[in-house]
Amino acid sequence: MKVQTERGTIQISSEVFTNITGAAATNCYGVKGMAVRSKTDGLVHLLRRESMSKGVKVTANEDGSVSIELHIIVDNGVNLTAVCRSIMSEVRYVVSRSTGTEVRSVDVCVDSMVIG
């Protein structure tokens, strides 16, 4: 993604967006971690910190904004609506503040719930 400023052009890779987004989402209360569905067995797996960007999909829009899709695993017993709203708000704020890019949408997919 390219951001044009009065002093020149800034190129931000999609990996930067995925890392910022993954960190912001996992810092929210009730989130156990990012998730990825295995192509071999179809099961959902919890990602470690160093590979959590696999649970994030960032799409650059024509107007210069981004759309974000997250796949997460949550703790048992949390209010899913409250956790998802918190993630949407936090991700939108952190990505906008860190990159200066408008976030058009944040979609949160709860793939699994962990007990204990």
All heavy atoms as an XYZ file, in Angstrom:
862
protein
N       0.849     -1.172      0.000
C       0.000      0.000      0.000
C       0.894      1.233      0.000
O       1.875      1.287      0.721
C      -0.891     -0.026      1.228
C      -1.535      1.293      1.522
S      -2.928      1.141      2.585
C      -4.192      1.387      1.410
N       0.531      2.210     -0.796
C       1.291      3.451     -0.882
C       0.482      4.583     -0.262
O      -0.708      4.702     -0.502
C       1.612      3.797     -2.329
C       2.596      2.864     -2.981
C       2.918      3.312     -4.374
C       3.922      2.346     -4.992
N       4.291      2.735     -6.336
N       1.174      5.397      0.530
C       0.562      6.574      1.141
C       1.314      7.786      0.616
O       2.539      7.871      0.749
C       0.651      6.516      2.687
C       0.068      7.767      3.299
C      -0.030      5.267      3.215
N       0.595      8.697     -0.002
C       1.207      9.904     -0.561
C       1.145     11.031      0.464
O       0.083     11.323      0.999
C       0.473     10.314     -1.846
C       1.095     11.476     -2.570
C       2.464     11.133     -3.128
O       2.708     10.036     -3.582
N       3.368     12.089     -3.086
N       2.294     11.651      0.772
C       2.356     12.793      1.667
C       2.945     13.967      0.897
O       3.386     13.817     -0.248
C       3.231     12.500      2.906
O       4.590     12.317      2.493
C       2.751     11.268      3.646
N       2.985     15.130      1.536
C       3.549     16.303      0.871
C       5.062     16.179      0.675
O       5.649     16.861     -0.154
C       3.217     17.583      1.644
C       3.785     17.660      3.034
C       2.929     16.976      4.092
O       1.813     16.542      3.795
O       3.400     16.872      5.224
N       5.694     15.267      1.418
C       7.141     15.093      1.305
C       7.545     13.911      0.436
O       8.723     13.686      0.206
C       7.743     14.915      2.694
C       7.584     16.145      3.539
C       8.278     15.986      4.837
N       8.056     17.173      5.657
C       8.696     17.425      6.745
N       9.604     16.580      7.186
N       8.442     18.513      7.434
N       6.576     13.121      0.003
C       6.898     11.972     -0.839
C       5.936     10.821     -0.622
O       4.869     10.980     -0.042
N       6.346      9.656     -1.088
C       5.511      8.460     -1.019
C       6.072      7.495      0.019
O       7.279      7.282      0.093
C       5.470      7.759     -2.385
O       5.009      8.692     -3.361
C       4.555      6.568     -2.366
N       5.159      6.902      0.790
C       5.535      5.895      1.783
C       4.922      4.574      1.353
O       3.723      4.498      1.087
C       5.019      6.272      3.183
C       5.592      7.612      3.612
C       5.356      5.183      4.187
C       4.950      8.174      4.866
N       5.740      3.540      1.255
C       5.274      2.200      0.889
C       5.189      1.365      2.159
O       6.181      1.185      2.857
C       6.260      1.558     -0.093
C       5.917      0.163     -0.491
C       5.089      0.103     -1.747
O       5.041      1.055     -2.513
N       4.423     -1.002     -1.957
N       3.980      0.852      2.475
C       3.770      0.020      3.659
C       3.367     -1.369      3.171
O       2.388     -1.511      2.452
C       2.668      0.597      4.573
C       3.007      2.027      4.983
C       2.482     -0.274      5.804
C       1.898      2.736      5.737
N       4.127     -2.391      3.577
C       3.826     -3.748      3.124
C       2.647     -4.318      3.893
O       2.317     -3.871      4.992
C       5.051     -4.654      3.296
O       5.252     -4.940      4.658
N       2.022     -5.321      3.332
C       0.876     -5.947      3.990
C       1.294     -6.673      5.261
O       0.493     -6.835      6.177
C       0.176     -6.913      3.033
O       1.052     -7.934      2.653
N       2.553     -7.090      5.346
C       3.056     -7.752      6.554
C       3.044     -6.803      7.748
O       2.800     -7.224      8.871
C       4.466     -8.286      6.315
C       4.491     -9.418      5.310
C       5.856     -9.630      4.710
O       6.802     -8.881      5.040
O       5.983    -10.537      3.879
N       3.284     -5.536      7.508
C       3.228     -4.541      8.584
C       1.805     -4.454      9.123
O       1.584     -4.480     10.336
C       3.715     -3.156      8.081
C       3.449     -2.081      9.115
C       5.185     -3.213      7.729
N       0.836     -4.398      8.224
C      -0.560     -4.348      8.647
C      -0.958     -5.599      9.419
O      -1.634     -5.524     10.440
C      -1.489     -4.166      7.435
C      -1.504     -2.776      6.896
C      -0.814     -2.450      5.746
C      -2.225     -1.774      7.526
C      -0.833     -1.170      5.242
C      -2.255     -0.485      7.030
C      -1.555     -0.186      5.883
N      -0.544     -6.778      8.936
C      -0.934     -8.014      9.615
C      -0.290     -8.124     10.992
O      -0.938     -8.579     11.935
C      -0.596     -9.255      8.773
O       0.789     -9.272      8.473
C      -1.405     -9.289      7.504
N       0.948     -7.697     11.129
C       1.610     -7.756     12.434
C       0.979     -6.777     13.425
O       0.748     -7.127     14.585
C       3.109     -7.483     12.303
C       3.842     -8.636     11.670
O       3.427     -9.784     11.765
N       4.934     -8.338     11.002
N       0.703     -5.564     12.986
C       0.058     -4.571     13.855
C      -1.329     -5.053     14.262
O      -1.720     -4.981     15.425
C      -0.019     -3.205     13.151
C       1.375     -2.605     12.987
C      -0.921     -2.246     13.915
C       1.414     -1.372     12.111
N      -2.079     -5.571     13.299
C      -3.438     -6.046     13.561
C      -3.443     -7.227     14.517
O      -4.226     -7.273     15.470
C      -4.118     -6.437     12.240
O      -4.140     -5.308     11.386
C      -5.522     -6.929     12.472
N      -2.573     -8.199     14.288
C      -2.494     -9.372     15.160
C      -2.128     -9.008     16.584
O      -2.705     -9.530     17.547
N      -1.182     -8.099     16.749
C      -0.779     -7.663     18.085
C      -1.909     -6.927     18.794
O      -2.167     -7.146     19.983
C       0.461     -6.777     18.002
N      -2.609     -6.062     18.076
C      -3.714     -5.310     18.676
C      -4.844     -6.240     19.089
O      -5.436     -6.080     20.162
C      -4.229     -4.257     17.696
N      -5.160     -7.222     18.263
C      -6.265     -8.143     18.564
C      -5.943     -9.038     19.743
O      -6.792     -9.263     20.611
C      -6.591     -8.985     17.339
N      -4.729     -9.564     19.815
C      -4.384    -10.488     20.901
C      -4.221     -9.778     22.236
O      -4.231    -10.438     23.275
C      -3.113    -11.292     20.579
O      -2.048    -10.396     20.262
C      -3.354    -12.246     19.427
N      -4.083     -8.466     22.235
C      -3.994     -7.718     23.489
C      -5.361     -7.459     24.111
O      -5.438     -6.985     25.237
C      -3.261     -6.394     23.276
C      -1.776     -6.591     23.114
O      -1.213     -7.573     23.577
N      -1.137     -5.670     22.427
N      -6.436     -7.752     23.399
C      -7.786     -7.530     23.916
C      -8.172     -8.634     24.900
O      -7.782     -9.793     24.737
C      -8.802     -7.475     22.772
S      -8.612     -6.029     21.728
N      -8.985     -8.266     25.876
C      -9.444     -9.210     26.887
C     -10.274    -10.323     26.252
O     -11.116    -10.067     25.393
C     -10.301     -8.491     27.936
C     -10.940     -9.432     28.920
C     -10.206     -9.971     29.960
C     -12.272     -9.809     28.777
C     -10.777    -10.853     30.853
C     -12.861    -10.688     29.662
C     -12.107    -11.210     30.695
O     -12.680    -12.093     31.574
N     -10.023    -11.547     26.672
C     -10.799    -12.691     26.213
C     -10.259    -13.366     24.981
O     -10.743    -14.435     24.604
N      -9.258    -12.798     24.341
C      -8.689    -13.395     23.125
C      -7.533    -14.302     23.525
O      -6.567    -13.871     24.133
C      -8.203    -12.312     22.135
C      -7.572    -12.943     20.916
C      -9.354    -11.410     21.741
N      -7.664    -15.560     23.175
C      -6.605    -16.531     23.456
C      -5.488    -16.415     22.427
O      -4.328    -16.584     22.743
C      -7.198    -17.939     23.443
C      -6.338    -18.959     24.061
C      -6.271    -18.754     25.545
C      -5.666    -19.952     26.230
N      -5.476    -19.696     27.640
N      -5.849    -16.124     21.182
C      -4.846    -15.969     20.135
C      -5.488    -15.964     18.760
O      -6.699    -16.044     18.613
N      -4.642    -15.904     17.755
C      -5.093    -15.923     16.371
C      -5.239    -17.377     15.942
O      -4.580    -18.264     16.467
C      -4.089    -15.210     15.467
C      -3.811    -13.770     15.867
S      -5.265    -12.741     16.005
C      -5.768    -12.667     14.314
N      -6.119    -17.606     14.961
C      -6.420    -18.964     14.522
C      -6.165    -19.130     13.039
O      -6.249    -18.180     12.273
C      -7.880    -19.290     14.822
N      -5.878    -20.373     12.663
C      -5.770    -20.740     11.249
C      -6.371    -22.131     11.103
O      -6.217    -22.985     11.969
C      -4.307    -20.693     10.751
C      -3.441    -21.734     11.418
C      -4.240    -20.825      9.249
N      -7.110    -22.324     10.018
C      -7.717    -23.630      9.742
C      -6.745    -24.429      8.881
O      -6.323    -23.984      7.823
C      -9.048    -23.461      9.034
C      -9.790    -24.769      8.842
C     -11.196    -24.567      8.338
N     -12.007    -23.747      9.205
C     -12.684    -24.193     10.270
N     -12.607    -25.452     10.599
N     -13.416    -23.373     10.985
N      -6.410    -25.622      9.352
C      -5.488    -26.492      8.635
C      -6.134    -27.011      7.354
O      -7.286    -27.423      7.351
C      -5.090    -27.663      9.528
O      -4.321    -28.588      8.800
N      -5.383    -26.994      6.275
C      -5.908    -27.486      5.002
C      -5.906    -29.009      4.943
O      -6.658    -29.603      4.189
C      -5.087    -26.911      3.850
C      -5.278    -25.427      3.693
C      -4.467    -24.863      2.571
C      -4.709    -23.362      2.513
N      -3.864    -22.701      1.570
N      -5.066    -29.649      5.756
C      -4.976    -31.106      5.707
C      -6.085    -31.784      6.501
O      -6.725    -32.703      6.012
C      -3.602    -31.585      6.226
O      -3.403    -31.085      7.544
C      -2.496    -31.125      5.307
N      -6.318    -31.327      7.748
C      -7.318    -32.000      8.571
C      -8.561    -31.154      8.844
O      -9.527    -31.639      9.422
C      -6.709    -32.464      9.895
C      -6.077    -31.349     10.697
O      -6.304    -30.161     10.375
O      -5.350    -31.647     11.656
N      -8.559    -29.871      8.445
C      -9.722    -29.014      8.613
C      -9.929    -28.494     10.020
O     -10.925    -27.831     10.290
N      -9.006    -28.778     10.935
C      -9.126    -28.320     12.312
C      -8.556    -26.919     12.472
O      -7.678    -26.496     11.729
C      -8.399    -29.283     13.255
C      -8.935    -30.719     13.275
C      -8.044    -31.590     14.153
C     -10.364    -30.754     13.757
N      -9.062    -26.217     13.493
C      -8.585    -24.876     13.795
C      -7.424    -24.984     14.772
O      -7.515    -25.693     15.778
C      -9.717    -24.021     14.401
C      -9.194    -22.672     14.845
C     -10.840    -23.857     13.401
N      -6.331    -24.294     14.487
C      -5.137    -24.339     15.335
C      -4.811    -22.955     15.873
O      -4.929    -21.958     15.155
C      -3.944    -24.877     14.542
C      -4.132    -26.277     14.050
N      -4.002    -27.374     14.845
C      -4.478    -26.744     12.819
C      -4.239    -28.463     14.148
N      -4.534    -28.102     12.902
N      -4.372    -22.914     17.126
C      -3.932    -21.681     17.770
C      -2.530    -21.349     17.282
O      -1.648    -22.210     17.289
C      -3.936    -21.853     19.291
C      -3.530    -20.664     20.137
C      -4.547    -19.539     19.978
C      -3.447    -21.076     21.601
N      -2.341    -20.112     16.835
C      -1.037    -19.700     16.307
C      -0.157    -19.120     17.408
O      -0.642    -18.461     18.322
C      -1.224    -18.642     15.213
C      -1.938    -19.123     13.957
C      -2.292    -17.942     13.074
C      -1.060    -20.096     13.199
N       1.132    -19.356     17.296
C       2.082    -18.755     18.225
C       2.297    -17.294     17.859
O       1.920    -16.844     16.782
C       3.413    -19.509     18.170
C       3.306    -20.933     18.685
C       4.621    -21.608     18.580
N       4.937    -21.698     17.144
C       5.980    -22.316     16.655
N       6.838    -22.882     17.447
N       6.192    -22.364     15.366
N       2.889    -16.550     18.769
C       3.104    -15.107     18.561
C       3.837    -14.791     17.264
O       3.514    -13.830     16.576
C       3.917    -14.517     19.724
C       3.119    -14.348     20.970
C       2.667    -12.921     21.064
N       1.963    -12.710     22.317
C       0.940    -11.927     22.427
N       0.503    -11.266     21.400
N       0.355    -11.774     23.581
N       4.835    -15.581     16.919
C       5.646    -15.264     15.751
C       4.935    -15.548     14.425
O       5.360    -15.050     13.385
C       7.001    -15.984     15.790
C       6.951    -17.463     16.011
C       6.931    -17.880     17.475
O       6.907    -17.037     18.375
O       6.921    -19.087     17.707
N       3.849    -16.321     14.443
C       3.145    -16.612     13.196
C       1.681    -16.182     13.239
O       0.873    -16.667     12.466
C       3.244    -18.102     12.879
O       2.644    -18.866     13.893
N       1.333    -15.259     14.131
C      -0.066    -14.871     14.276
C      -0.599    -14.085     13.083
O      -1.799    -13.960     12.915
C      -0.286    -14.093     15.562
C       0.293    -12.736     15.605
S      -0.078    -12.022     17.187
C       1.193    -10.801     17.268
N       0.268    -13.611     12.227
C      -0.204    -12.861     11.060
C      -0.944    -13.756     10.065
O      -1.650    -13.258      9.203
C       0.968    -12.168     10.367
O       1.889    -13.115      9.883
N      -0.824    -15.085     10.206
C      -1.552    -15.989      9.317
C      -3.055    -15.939      9.577
O      -3.835    -16.315      8.719
C      -1.047    -17.416      9.492
C       0.344    -17.629      8.985
C       0.782    -19.049      9.201
C       2.226    -19.244      8.778
N       2.715    -20.569      9.111
N      -3.462    -15.491     10.747
C      -4.876    -15.383     11.079
C      -5.480    -14.053     10.686
O      -6.602    -13.742     11.063
N      -4.738    -13.255      9.933
C      -5.190    -11.914      9.538
C      -5.141    -11.796      8.021
O      -4.178    -12.204      7.380
C      -4.270    -10.818     10.148
C      -4.720     -9.444      9.725
C      -4.208    -10.938     11.650
N      -6.203    -11.221      7.445
C      -6.220    -10.936      6.014
C      -6.501     -9.449      5.835
O      -7.505     -8.940      6.316
C      -7.305    -11.752      5.317
C      -7.374    -11.515      3.825
C      -8.482    -12.310      3.191
C      -8.596    -11.961      1.723
N      -9.783    -12.563      1.124
N      -5.587     -8.757      5.184
C      -5.726     -7.316      4.951
C      -5.892     -7.082      3.448
O      -5.109     -7.581      2.649
C      -4.498     -6.539      5.479
C      -4.625     -5.069      5.180
C      -4.312     -6.779      6.961
N      -6.937     -6.330      3.094
C      -7.209     -6.017      1.695
C      -7.138     -4.505      1.507
O      -7.808     -3.759      2.223
C      -8.614     -6.506      1.292
O      -8.729     -7.890      1.614
C      -8.861     -6.302     -0.178
N      -6.307     -4.071      0.562
C      -6.209     -2.647      0.244
C      -7.343     -2.279     -0.710
O      -7.575     -2.972     -1.703
C      -4.866     -2.336     -0.390
N      -8.053     -1.210     -0.393
C      -9.157     -0.730     -1.227
C      -8.676      0.370     -2.164
O      -7.627      0.973     -1.930
C     -10.293     -0.214     -0.333
C     -10.806     -1.291      0.596
O     -11.076     -2.407      0.179
N     -10.920     -0.971      1.868
N      -9.432      0.633     -3.205
C      -9.033      1.619     -4.216
C      -8.965      3.035     -3.666
O      -8.224      3.866     -4.189
C      -9.988      1.560     -5.398
C      -9.870      0.282     -6.195
C     -10.803      0.256     -7.381
O     -11.380      1.300     -7.726
O     -10.951     -0.833     -7.968
N      -9.725      3.339     -2.617
C      -9.735      4.691     -2.061
C      -8.609      4.935     -1.056
O      -8.554      5.984     -0.426
C     -11.092      5.004     -1.423
C     -11.418      4.085     -0.257
O     -10.652      3.131      0.002
O     -12.451      4.328      0.401
N      -7.705      3.977     -0.893
C      -6.578      4.140      0.025
C      -6.831      3.598      1.416
O      -5.942      3.622      2.262
N      -8.018      3.088      1.658
C      -8.317      2.502      2.961
C      -8.032      1.001      2.918
O      -7.716      0.444      1.862
C      -9.790      2.751      3.326
O     -10.630      2.091      2.403
N      -8.119      0.348      4.080
C      -7.914     -1.091      4.161
C      -9.121     -1.754      4.811
O      -9.813     -1.140      5.627
C      -6.631     -1.456      4.945
C      -5.395     -1.018      4.216
C      -6.651     -0.905      6.346
N      -9.358     -2.994      4.450
C     -10.371     -3.833      5.085
C      -9.635     -5.004      5.724
O      -8.738     -5.586      5.110
C     -11.382     -4.346      4.070
O     -12.068     -3.272      3.481
N     -10.015     -5.341      6.957
C      -9.290     -6.340      7.732
C     -10.236     -7.462      8.139
O     -11.351     -7.212      8.575
C      -8.658     -5.697      8.977
C      -7.669     -4.603      8.564
C      -7.976     -6.744      9.851
C      -7.162     -3.750      9.693
N      -9.761     -8.703      8.002
C     -10.502     -9.872      8.462
C      -9.611    -10.633      9.445
O      -8.469    -10.953      9.123
C     -10.866    -10.771      7.283
C     -11.650    -11.996      7.669
C     -12.004    -12.849      6.468
O     -12.386    -12.282      5.431
O     -11.885    -14.080      6.582
N     -10.147    -10.908     10.637
C      -9.400    -11.597     11.690
C     -10.040    -12.938     12.006
O     -11.273    -13.042     12.049
C      -9.412    -10.772     12.979
C      -8.833     -9.383     12.932
C      -9.283     -8.595     14.141
C      -7.338     -9.478     12.921
N      -9.229    -13.934     12.275
C      -9.710    -15.232     12.746
C      -9.089    -15.441     14.122
O      -7.864    -15.474     14.247
C      -9.311    -16.349     11.779
C     -10.027    -16.251     10.474
N     -11.201    -16.912     10.238
C      -9.761    -15.542      9.355
C     -11.618    -16.628      9.029
N     -10.762    -15.788      8.462
N      -9.954    -15.574     15.139
C      -9.465    -15.630     16.513
C      -9.997    -16.848     17.264
O     -10.980    -17.471     16.858
C      -9.838    -14.359     17.297
C     -11.366    -14.216     17.394
C      -9.199    -13.128     16.695
C     -11.804    -13.169     18.394
N      -9.331    -17.135     18.372
C      -9.776    -18.123     19.345
C      -9.970    -17.371     20.654
O      -9.098    -16.591     21.055
C      -8.750    -19.253     19.507
C      -8.609    -20.017     18.192
C      -9.147    -20.194     20.641
C      -7.539    -21.094     18.194
N     -11.116    -17.578     21.304
C     -11.428    -16.851     22.533
C     -11.470    -17.802     23.732
O     -11.569    -19.017     23.581
C     -12.777    -16.098     22.425
C     -12.718    -15.040     21.350
C     -13.922    -17.050     22.174
N     -11.405    -17.215     24.937
C     -11.540    -17.973     26.171
C     -12.999    -18.364     26.376
O     -13.912    -17.665     25.922
C     -11.080    -17.127     27.373
C      -9.581    -16.924     27.394
O      -8.844    -17.865     27.024
O      -9.139    -15.829     27.782
N     -13.213    -19.454     27.077
C     -14.561    -19.908     27.387
C     -15.230    -18.940     28.362
O     -14.590    -18.430     29.285
C     -14.507    -21.309     27.998
C     -15.877    -21.879     28.244
O     -16.787    -21.660     27.466
N     -16.015    -22.610     29.334
N     -16.501    -18.676     28.157
C     -17.278    -17.876     29.093
C     -17.259    -16.384     28.852
O     -17.865    -15.638     29.612
N     -16.588    -15.916     27.822
C     -16.572    -14.478     27.553
C     -17.790    -14.100     26.721
O     -18.355    -14.927     26.007
C     -15.279    -14.028     26.824
C     -14.060    -14.284     27.672
C     -15.141    -14.703     25.479
N     -18.188    -12.854     26.820
C     -19.279    -12.328     26.014
C     -18.720    -12.069     24.614
O     -17.924    -11.150     24.405
C     -19.814    -11.037     26.644
C     -20.989    -10.466     25.907
O     -21.136    -10.633     24.710
N     -21.832     -9.772     26.654
N     -19.144    -12.881     23.652
C     -18.580    -12.799     22.302
C     -18.823    -11.448     21.642
O     -17.943    -10.909     20.978
C     -19.144    -13.918     21.427
C     -18.748    -15.333     21.843
C     -19.423    -16.347     20.941
C     -17.256    -15.510     21.826
N     -20.007    -10.897     21.844
C     -20.324     -9.600     21.241
C     -19.410     -8.513     21.794
O     -18.867     -7.705     21.041
C     -21.794     -9.232     21.498
O     -22.614    -10.291     21.017
C     -22.159     -7.941     20.805
N     -19.224     -8.499     23.113
C     -18.374     -7.480     23.738
C     -16.918     -7.631     23.313
O     -16.237     -6.640     23.026
C     -18.496     -7.554     25.257
N     -16.438     -8.870     23.250
C     -15.049     -9.111     22.849
C     -14.833     -8.676     21.402
O     -13.850     -8.002     21.089
C     -14.672    -10.598     23.039
C     -13.344    -10.920     22.386
C     -14.617    -10.949     24.516
N     -15.759     -9.029     20.521
C     -15.614     -8.662     19.104
C     -15.683     -7.154     18.895
O     -14.916     -6.596     18.109
C     -16.665     -9.372     18.265
S     -16.364    -11.148     18.149
N     -16.578     -6.474     19.612
C     -16.641     -5.006     19.504
C     -15.352     -4.373     20.004
O     -14.863     -3.403     19.415
C     -17.823     -4.474     20.306
C     -19.127     -4.659     19.603
C     -20.255     -4.016     20.364
N     -21.521     -4.293     19.697
C     -22.673     -4.355     20.305
N     -22.755     -4.148     21.600
N     -23.768     -4.617     19.632
N     -14.805     -4.910     21.084
C     -13.545     -4.400     21.615
C     -12.412     -4.579     20.609
O     -11.612     -3.670     20.394
C     -13.217     -5.126     22.924
O     -11.935     -4.795     23.368
N     -12.351     -5.734     19.980
C     -11.319     -6.006     18.973
C     -11.464     -5.061     17.788
O     -10.490     -4.480     17.318
C     -11.390     -7.468     18.503
C     -10.980     -8.404     19.632
C     -10.513     -7.699     17.280
C     -11.287     -9.855     19.366
N     -12.693     -4.893     17.305
C     -12.925     -3.998     16.160
C     -12.467     -2.580     16.453
O     -11.782     -1.950     15.643
C     -14.411     -3.994     15.789
C     -14.907     -5.249     15.168
S     -16.678     -5.134     14.933
C     -17.054     -6.752     14.354
N     -12.814     -2.101     17.626
C     -12.445     -0.743     18.013
C     -10.930     -0.598     18.174
O     -10.327      0.348     17.665
C     -13.153     -0.384     19.321
O     -12.724      0.854     19.788
N     -10.324     -1.556     18.869
C      -8.876     -1.495     19.123
C      -8.076     -1.607     17.836
O      -7.131     -0.843     17.616
C      -8.480     -2.614     20.097
C      -7.030     -2.619     20.479
C      -6.624     -1.481     21.381
O      -7.497     -0.761     21.894
O      -5.406     -1.309     21.584
N      -8.440     -2.541     16.969
C      -7.711     -2.734     15.711
C      -7.850     -1.497     14.826
O      -6.872     -1.014     14.264
C      -8.203     -4.007     14.983
C      -7.725     -4.041     13.542
C      -7.737     -5.243     15.728
N      -9.053     -0.972     14.724
C      -9.279      0.232     13.909
C      -8.410      1.391     14.415
O      -7.754      2.082     13.632
C     -10.751      0.619     13.954
C     -11.122      1.753     13.040
C     -12.605      2.063     13.130
N     -13.434      0.927     12.782
C     -13.903      0.691     11.560
N     -13.642      1.533     10.592
N     -14.642     -0.360     11.319
N      -8.382      1.586     15.739
C      -7.618      2.682     16.319
C      -6.109      2.487     16.133
O      -5.408      3.397     15.680
C      -7.945      2.821     17.812
C      -7.050      3.793     18.532
C      -7.194      5.161     18.349
C      -6.041      3.344     19.371
C      -6.367      6.060     18.986
C      -5.205      4.238     20.015
C      -5.363      5.587     19.823
O      -4.533      6.471     20.451
N      -5.602      1.296     16.475
C      -4.155      1.055     16.422
C      -3.624      1.112     14.993
O      -2.575      1.715     14.740
C      -3.811     -0.298     17.098
C      -2.373     -0.685     16.858
C      -4.081     -0.225     18.594
N      -4.338      0.519     14.053
C      -3.877      0.533     12.659
C      -3.903      1.956     12.106
O      -2.954      2.398     11.458
C      -4.720     -0.425     11.782
C      -4.413     -0.236     10.313
C      -4.463     -1.865     12.186
N      -4.965      2.698     12.380
C      -5.049      4.085     11.904
C      -3.947      4.946     12.503
O      -3.320      5.744     11.803
C      -6.407      4.688     12.248
O      -7.419      4.043     11.559
N      -3.717      4.785     13.802
C      -2.702      5.591     14.483
C      -1.293      5.227     14.015
O      -0.451      6.093     13.810
C      -2.814      5.397     15.994
C      -1.877      6.307     16.783
C      -1.845      5.894     18.202
N      -1.378      4.510     18.220
C      -0.941      3.887     19.276
N      -0.949      4.460     20.427
N      -0.519      2.648     19.218
N      -1.034      3.941     13.830
C       0.317      3.487     13.479
C       0.692      3.747     12.027
O       1.845      4.045     11.730
C       0.453      1.989     13.747
O       0.240      1.708     15.102
N      -0.275      3.623     11.118
C       0.050      3.728      9.693
C      -0.503      4.980      9.024
O      -0.096      5.305      7.921
C      -0.508      2.514      8.928
O      -1.929      2.512      9.016
C       0.057      1.218      9.472
N      -1.465      5.653      9.661
C      -2.088      6.816      9.047
C      -3.068      6.447      7.955
O      -3.484      7.289      7.168
N      -3.458      5.185      7.899
C      -4.366      4.684      6.871
C      -5.760      4.506      7.459
O      -5.914      4.003      8.569
C      -3.860      3.328      6.340
O      -2.530      3.486      5.871
C      -4.728      2.823      5.215
N      -6.772      4.885      6.714
C      -8.142      4.701      7.166
C      -8.512      3.220      7.090
O      -8.177      2.533      6.129
C      -9.106      5.494      6.283
C     -10.553      5.330      6.670
C     -11.509      5.946      5.666
O     -11.057      6.698      4.789
O     -12.707      5.654      5.775
N      -9.200      2.736      8.123
C      -9.672      1.355      8.150
C     -11.159      1.364      7.803
O     -11.960      1.906      8.551
C      -9.425      0.707      9.529
C      -9.951     -0.710      9.545
C      -7.944      0.738      9.873
N     -11.516      0.788      6.664
C     -12.909      0.780      6.221
C     -13.735     -0.198      7.042
O     -14.833      0.114      7.485
C     -12.998      0.409      4.756
C     -14.455      0.408      4.260
C     -14.598     -0.108      2.863
N     -14.000      0.802      1.890
C     -13.973      0.569      0.591
N     -14.508     -0.535      0.112
N     -13.413      1.426     -0.228
N     -13.214     -1.413      7.235
C     -13.971     -2.411      7.999
C     -13.040     -3.373      8.717
O     -11.919     -3.612      8.269
C     -14.902     -3.196      7.071
O     -14.149     -3.966      6.156
N     -13.524     -3.891      9.843
C     -12.828     -4.932     10.591
C     -13.843     -6.046     10.823
O     -14.838     -5.854     11.518
C     -12.288     -4.421     11.944
C     -11.603     -5.547     12.710
C     -11.338     -3.259     11.747
N     -13.607     -7.199     10.213
C     -14.482     -8.360     10.371
C     -13.783     -9.359     11.289
O     -12.637     -9.741     11.036
C     -14.780     -9.011      9.026
C     -15.513     -8.078      8.080
O     -16.355     -7.301      8.566
O     -15.247     -8.131      6.865
N     -14.484     -9.782     12.340
C     -13.924    -10.710     13.313
C     -14.649    -12.038     13.179
O     -15.873    -12.102     13.293
C     -14.045    -10.176     14.751
C     -13.470    -11.166     15.736
C     -13.355     -8.824     14.876
N     -13.891    -13.107     12.946
C     -14.441    -14.457     12.857
C     -13.935    -15.246     14.068
O     -12.734    -15.435     14.224
C     -13.985    -15.148     11.582
S     -14.402    -14.259     10.077
N     -14.855    -15.667     14.926
C     -14.489    -16.471     16.088
C     -14.507    -17.924     15.622
O     -15.561    -18.499     15.370
C     -15.458    -16.252     17.266
C     -15.065    -17.123     18.447
C     -15.489    -14.781     17.665
N     -13.324    -18.518     15.501
C     -13.196    -19.872     14.965
C     -13.304    -20.953     16.031
O     -13.663    -22.075     15.714
C     -11.870    -20.026     14.213
C     -11.862    -19.275     12.894
O     -12.934    -18.829     12.462
O     -10.781    -19.127     12.306
N     -12.957    -20.621     17.270
C     -12.976    -21.629     18.315
C     -13.010    -20.977     19.683
O     -12.720    -19.790     19.819
C     -11.739    -22.529     18.194
O     -11.771    -23.561     19.135
N     -13.369    -21.801     20.689
C     -13.387    -21.348     22.076
C     -12.568    -22.352     22.884
O     -12.734    -23.556     22.727
C     -14.824    -21.300     22.589
C     -14.980    -20.710     23.943
S     -16.693    -20.551     24.419
C     -17.129    -19.059     23.548
N     -11.672    -21.837     23.726
C     -10.784    -22.691     24.506
C     -11.274    -22.727     25.948
O     -11.564    -21.686     26.545
C      -9.336    -22.163     24.454
C      -8.428    -22.969     25.344
C      -8.824    -22.175     23.026
N     -11.358    -23.911     26.503
C     -11.750    -24.068     27.908
C     -10.489    -24.198     28.743
O      -9.638    -25.039     28.495
C     -12.639    -25.327     28.082
C     -13.893    -25.167     27.237
C     -12.959    -25.569     29.543
C     -14.762    -26.394     27.171
N     -10.398    -23.321     29.739
C      -9.268    -23.367     30.668
C      -8.192    -22.518     30.250
O      -7.284    -22.107     30.076
